[in-house]
Amino acid sequence: MNPRVKKVRPNDDFTIEITFDNDEVKVFDMKPYLEIGVFKELKNISEFKTVKVSLGSIQWRNGQDLCPDTLYLDSKRAA
């Protein structure tokens, strides 16, 4: 099982800095998702910044979420 999210910080460039429960800090790029279905409303930066930690993953105010495995495997190590 991959690590789970313990902290999240949205950035102005539609990336998300994520701290996992193994203390790794990674950056996930949401831009490829912003043209897909329910994620389209996250193109509004105010909505994008409502992201929070939820059950070991992340979730936005209107219920959009991503699998924690996707977040871990598809993110890049923070500089």
C-alpha positions, 0 to 999 in steps of 0.5 A: 500500500502506498503512503496516504496524504497527511497535509496538502497545500494548493499552489497558484499554478494548479499544482498541489504540494502534498506531504504523505504519512511517510514524510515525503513531500511531492507535487501533483499537477492538476492541469491535465485533469481540469478539462475532465468532467467534474474537475472542470469547475476547479479551473476557478482558482478559488474552487481549486484552493478549497482542497483539503485532506480527507480520509488519507487522500484529498477532496475539494468543497464540491466533492471532487477527489482523487485516489491516494495511490494516483496522487503518490505515484503520479506526483514528483518529488518537491524541489 
